[in-house]
Amino acid sequence: MAIDLVLRGGTVVDGSGEAGFTADVAIKDGRVVEIGRIAARGHREIDASGLVVTPGFIDGHTHMDAQINWDPLGTSSCWHGVTSVVMGNCGFTLAPVRKGEEALVVRNLERAEDISAEAMAQGIDWGWERFTEYLDVVERLPMGINHLAQIGHSALRTWAMGERAFNETATEDDLAMMEHELASALDAGAVGFTTSRSPYHETTDDRPVASRLASWDEVTRLVTTVGKRGGIFELAQERFTDAEGRAEFFNRLRDLALNSGAQLTYGVLPLGPREAWMPQLDALTDIVAAGGRAIGQSHSRGVSVLQSFATQVAFDVLPEWRAIRGRPVEEQKAMLRDSELRARLVNAAHHGDYGRAVGPEAQKPDWSTLRVYQSPLPPYPTVAEVAQARGVDPVECMIDLALETDFRQFFISPVPVPMSEDDLLEMMRHPHAVMTFSDTGAHVSQINDACIQTYLLAYWARERKAFTLEEAVRMVTSAPAQAWGLDDRGLLREGMVADINLIDFDALNPGMPVAARDLPGGAQRVIMKPVGMHTTIVAGEVLLENGEHSGALPGRLLRRCATR
């Protein structure tokens, strides 16, 4: 038998959670055909000695819907070993859309994705109306990694109701139209339906996105359609000011999951005290115990906003700072060295009116929680600590760090509150949670959590030893594959699709954030490249070697009907 590719002598960690072992891996026609001592030679061979050989990572929560139109490689996800992503979360998708009403769809997702309407206009060729047509267009796009699509409630509602979607209750005719389009999308291969109830999700003119106008009866009708077809329902949760409202919400979710038969999934984050976030986990346990299906999406780092003078800082909303920050970068640097001007800026930073700055609840920075992003892995000192060591004001400290690094210094701001590592660990260990909440493709100038898989391995498995390597690999391979119905991925076994990573585990780290202007029209985002990701293979073809693209684009659209 002619073999296309052989990986020689690596430590195979197959995604099952079982102990790793030394073996060769043979690949032919995009699938693993043999694991063991392989005598036959391959058309190409890679020396994997000293490397860990794993299945490709799977990310169940991304917003790559716009990005896929101009970035076939799928950065930054692909650099971190992610070979399959689920897009269309939180109700934000580009389809369905009526001709001439594309701006309504963009209105829903422009702020959340943090990609301007102008950039999307340059990067997207709107060649679809119905969601089935959208899937056909995506299927023809060149792509380096695999994509699964979900249909978003805000787009669906806008398609059915037009401008009324942003201020009215759906009529019976509206609901019937939405149900029909949803069923058609699921039958054509959409993996699920998503919505947002979160007050954080707003349009650029400060209105709720369309899905937030939906009654719970509307949500129930649509999710029932999902359940009839065995699909997944993902939602961005509501937020609460009291325990009574929180309990009522999770009771509604439990009833919806059990009555509809749909698999429920939502992000689980330790926001605030334990009594505020523990109900998220309890609801998962209750639903599964009652015979329903539910998956929590946990996070390895804790959600935070990245601030820098190259992108944005909280001070940018202040009039004194706006006059500076709108100038060319070299002028800014010169002005920030002026002692009199700097004194006025420091005073404004301490006493100005911030309103809403970076992030949904950002206010004046708290120097005791704002951290200096000085290395790929913790610990990260606070600005207060660094300022004290230098004997300067915290704002002075931030300006000095920015100038010393040519504006490359980033700062980590918790949103909305710091998340403790113990709480994150508890959520990752929950039996009904999957570590997969990257949000990649959204908040692109403020957040880059495409690194959560490499961070899990490097920090939690190697440095903290909270998980074995085998456990950590299972968490980002077979666990999400099972949750999203990818039956032929997530394990290194004979007959499985050859989506594979070769990793220098001892050297692995998630890298540092970098400000890039690589969106359409030169718009800005934050990217991250890891260290220690040796090779990434998709469907048997080498996609990346030491972070460099091979030129191959072997990814494809994975339709639900083809993956279950």
Secondary structure, DSSP 8 states (H G I E B T S, - for coil): --EEEEEEEEEE--SSSS--EEEEEEEETTEEEEEE---S-EEEEEE-TTSEEEE-EEES-B--TTGGGT-TT-TTGGGGTEEEEEE-GGG--S-S--TT-HHHHHHHHHHHHT--HHHHHHH-----SSHHHHHHHHHHS--SSEEEE-EEHHHHHHHHHGGGGGTS---HHHHHHHHHHHHHHHHTT--EEEEE--TT-B-TTS-B-GGGG--HHHHHHHHHHHHHTT-EEEEE----SSHHHHHHHHHHHHHHHHHH--EEEEE----SSHHHHHHHHHHHHHHHHTT--EEEEE-SS--EEEEETTS--GGGGSHHHHHHHTS-HHHHHHHHT-HHHHHHHHHHHHHS--SS-SSTT--S--TTT-EEE-SSSS---BHHHHHHHHTS-HHHHHHHHHHHTTT--EEEEESSS---HHHHHHHHH-TTEEE----BTSSTTT---TTHHHHIIIIIIIIS-SS-HHHHHHHHTHHHHHHTT-TTSSS--TTSB--EEEE-TTT-B---EEEE--SGGG--EEEE--BSEEEEEETTEEEEETTEE-S-----B--HHHH-
